[in-house]
Amino acid sequence: MKTTFKSLVAALMCLAISCSKEPMQSPLAASTRTIDNTTAPAKTHFIGERFGGGIVFYLADAIGKHGLIADMVDLPQAKWGNGPYVATGTETGIGKGKENTLKILRAQGQPINTDSIYAAWECQRSVRSGYTDWYLPSNAELNQLWIHREIVGGFDFIYNYWSSSEDPNLPEYAYVNGGGLGYSKNALLHVRAIRSY
């Protein structure tokens, strides 16, 4: 009887102890629970989406919270600059187009007549789709635009488009089509404005 009573007390104590503790989980179960309890942020925007006055053509982050938008049509053809071949110190990378455009505007100034309107000027004065923050894409930005030209639409494969990036070795040349090819800044080429979001 004493043995049975001791066995019963021991069983009750084990049961009480096990009920007061959380159930054990394997590391896999714990990580699964964490993943299940965490909701991944939904994608905000995607390439090809009509948004912000144009078409999204580049995502700066995995969820599309930031990126680049291309205008849906070309602006009037223009030269790269409106005067002497002055090096403006532009850069080629993604995220540099807006800064490049401002550098070009400072270096080139206001056009004196309609014949001296230039690509960066066309972009900064554009109010297409109600937006006033358009700019001339950098070479790398234009390369992304060129890669997604069929999604964006309106590009003609036989034309060249200005970037806001100069050839660093030749101040009289600037890059076109997002590649390593430079054209004389005096050439009359196509212009497609972009903006960031």
LUMNUVO-373773 format. One record per residue: residue in three letters; x, y, z of N, C-alpha, C in turn. Coordinates in steps of 0.2 Angstrom, whole numbers, plus 2048, in hexadecimal, padded with zeros to 3 digits. Example, Ala and Ser with C-alpha at 12.3 -4.5 7.8 and 13.67 -1.06 7.14 Angstrom:
# LUMNUVO-373773
ALA8427E482783E7EA8278427F0827 SER8407F58238447FB824840800827 
This chain:
# LUMNUVO-373773
MET8047FA800800800800804806800 LYS80A80680480E80C80581280D7FE THR8148077FB8178087F481280B7EF THR80C8097EF80780B7EA8068137EC PHE8058157F280481C7F480A8207F1 LYS81081D7F28168217F08178227E9 SER81581C7E581481C7DE80F8227DB LEU80A8227DF8048277DD80782E7DE VAL80A82F7E480C8367E58128387E0 ALA8168337DF81C8357DA8198367D3 ALA8138327D18108347CA80D83A7CA LEU80983C7D08068437D080B8497D0 MET8118487D381684D7D381984E7CC CYS81A8487C981D8497C281884C7BD LEU81184B7BE80C84E7BA80C8557BC ALA80C8577C280C85E7C48128627C1 ILE81885F7C181D8627BF81D8637B7 SER81B85E7B481A85E7AC8158637AA CYS8108647AE80A8697AC80D8707AD SER8118717B18138787B381987A7AE LYS81B8767AA8218787A581E87879E GLU82187C79A81E87C79382187678F PRO81D87478A81F86E78782686F783 MET82A86A78383086A77F82F86A778 GLN83386E77483386E76D83986D76A SER83986A76484086976184287075E PRO84887175C84A877759846879753 LEU84587374F84187474983A87774A ALA83787474F83087675183087D753 ALA83587F75783688675983688B754 SER83B88974F83C88E74983688E745 THR83288874482C88874082788D743 ARG82788C74A82289174D82389874C THR82A89A74D82C8A174C82A8A3745 ILE82C89F74082A8A17398228A2738 ASP81F89D73B81789D73A8158A373E ASN8188A57438158AB7478188B2744 THR81C8B273F81F8B873C81C8B8735 THR8198BE7348168BF72D81B8C3729 ALA81D8C07238218C471F81E8CA71C PRO8218CF71B81E8D571881C8D4711 ALA8168D670F8138D57088178D9703 LYS8188D76FD81B8DB6F88178E16F7 THR81A8E76F68178ED6F58168EF6EE HIS81B8EE6EA81B8F06E381F8EA6DF PHE81E8EA6D88218E56D48238E86CD ILE8288E56CA82A8E86C48248E76BF GLY8238EC6BB81E8EC6B68178EF6B9 GLU8178F06BF8118F36C28108FB6C0 ARG80A8FD6BF8099046BD8089076C4 PHE80C90C6C580C90F6CC8109156CC GLY80E91A6D08129206D08139246CA GLY80E9246C580F9286BF8139246BA GLY81491E6BB81891A6B58189136B7 ILE81D90F6B581E9086B58249076BA VAL8239026BF8289006C382D8FC6BF PHE8348FE6BF8388FA6BB83E8F76BF TYR83F8F96C58448F76C98428F76D1 LEU8448F26D48428F26DC8498F26DF ALA8498F76E484F8F86E884F8F36EE ASP84A8F06F084A8EB6F58468E56F4 ALA8468E06F88438DA6F683B8DA6F6 ILE8388DF6FA8318DF6FA82E8E56F6 GLY8328E86F28308ED6ED82E8F46F1 LYS8308F56F782E8FB6FB8319016F7 HIS8379006F483A9066F183C9046EA GLY83D9086E583F9066DF83F90C6DA LEU83F90B6D383F9106CE83990F6CA ILE8369146C78309156C38329186BC ALA8319156B78329196B082B91C6AE ASP82C9226AB8279256A78249206A2 MET81E9216A081C91C69B81D91E694 VAL81F92469382192768C82792B68C ASP82A92B68683092F68682F937686 LEU83493B689833942689836944682 PRO83694A68083994C67984094A679 GLN84294967384994867284D94E674 ALA85394D67685795267885F950678 LYS86395667986A95567A86B953681 TRP87195168387395068A87495668D GLY87795B68A87896268E877967689 ASN87796D68B87597368787B978685 GLY88197668788797A68688D977686 PRO89397A68889997768889A97068B TYR89E96C68989F96568C8A3966693 VAL89F9676988A196869F8A09616A3 ALA8A595F6A68A59596AA8A195B6B0 THR89B9576B28979596B78989546BD GLY89C94F6BC89D94A6C28989466C3 THR8949436BE88E93F6BF8919386C1 GLU88D9346C388E92D6C588A9286C1 THR88C9216C188891D6BD8839186C1 GLY8849186C88809136CB8799146CC ILE87590E6CF86E90F6D086D9146D6 GLY8699186D686791D6DB86B9236DA LYS86F9246D487292A6D386F92E6CE GLY86A92C6CA8679306C58649376C7 LYS8619376CD85E93D6D08649426D1 GLU8699406D586F9446D68729466D0 ASN8739426CB8769446C58729496C1 THR86C9496C186794D6BE8689546C1 LEU8699556C786A95B6CB87195E6C9 LYS87695A6C987D95C6C787D95F6C0 ILE87995B6BB87995E6B48759646B4 LEU8709656B886C96B6B88709716BA ARG8749706BF8799756C287E9776BD ALA8819726BA8869736B58849766AE GLN87E9746AC87B9776A587797D6A6 GLY87497E6AB86F9836AC8699836A8 GLN8669896A885F9896A586098A69D PRO85C98669985D98769285B98E690 ILE85F99168B85E998689858998684 ASN85799268085199267B84F98B67A THR84A98A67684898367684D97E672 ASP85298166F85797D66C85C97A671 SER85C97D67686197C67B85E977681 ILE85897568085597168685996A685 TYR85B96868B85F96268C85B95C690 ALA85E95669085A95069385895169A ALA85D95369E85C9546A58579596A7 TRP85795E6A38529646A384B9616A2 GLU84B95D69C84495B69A8419566A0 CYS8459526A384394E6A98419526AF GLN8459576B184395A6B783D95F6B6 ARG83C9616B08369656B08309616AE SER83095B6AD82A9576AB8259576B1 VAL81F9576B081A9566B58159506B3 ARG81894C6AF8149466AD8109426B2 SER80A9416B180693D6B68059416BD GLY8079476BD80694B6C380C94B6C8 TYR8129486C58189486CA81D94D6C7 THR82194F6CC8259556CA82D9536CC ASP82E94C6CD83494A6D08389456CB TRP8369466C48399426BF8419446BE TYR84593F6BC84C9416BB84F93C6B5 LEU85593E6B385893A6AE85C9346B1 PRO85A92E6AF85D9286B38659286B2 SER8689256B786F9246B687091E6B2 ASN87791D6B08789176AB8759116AE ALA87790F6B48749096B786D9086B7 GLU86990E6B986290E6B985F90D6B2 LEU8629116AD8609106A68619096A4 ASN8679056A68688FE6A58628FA6A7 GLN85F8FB6AD85A8F86B08538F96AC LEU8538FF6AA84D9016A684D8FE69F TRP8538FD69C8558FA6968538F3696 ILE8558EF69C8548E869D84C8E769D HIS8488EC6A08418EB6A183D8EF69C ARG8408F169683D8F56918378F268E GLU8368EC68E8308E968B82A8E9690 ILE82C8E96968278EA69C8258F169C VAL8298F569C8288FC69C8248FF696 GLY8278FD6908238FF68A825905687 GLY82490668182590D67E82D90E67C PHE83190967D83890967A838907673 ASP83C90A66F83E908669845905669 PHE8468FF66684C8FC6678528FF663 ILE85090365E85590665985790D65C TYR85491066185691666485B91666A ASN85E91B66B86391C671860920676 TYR86091F67C85E923682863925686 TRP86392C68886892F68C86792C693 SER86D92B69686E92A69E8709316A0 SER8709326A78739386AA87A9376AC SER87D9326AA8849306AB8899326A6 GLU88E9366A78939386A28989326A2 ASP89C93269C8A292E69B8A793169F PRO8AA92E6A58AE9326A98B59346A6 ASN8B69306A08BD93269D8BC937697 LEU8B69386958B493C68F8AF941691 PRO8B09476938AB94B6958A694D690 GLU8A894C68A8A394E68489E948683 TYR89F94268689A93D68589693B68B ALA89093868A88C93569088A92E68E TYR88892A69388692369187F92368F VAL87E91E68A87791D688875916689 ASN86E91468A86B90E68A86E90A690 GLY87190D69587390969B879904699 GLY87D906694883902693889906693 GLY88E90369089590769089690B68A LEU89190C686892910680890917682 GLY89591C68089492368189292667A TYR88E92C67A88C93067588E937676 SER88F93A67189194267188B945675 LYS88C94967A88794D67D883951679 ASN88595267388295766E87D95366A ALA87D94C66A878948666871949669 LEU86C949664865949666862942667 LEU86194066D85F93966F859939673 HIS85693367485093267885193367F VAL84C93568284C93668A84693368D ARG84792F69284292C69684392D69D ALA83F9316A083F9336A783D92E6AC ILE84092E6B283F9296B783E92D6BE ARG83B9296C383A92C6C983B9266CE SER83C9286D583D9236DA8379236DE TYR83691E6E283191D6E783391A6ED 
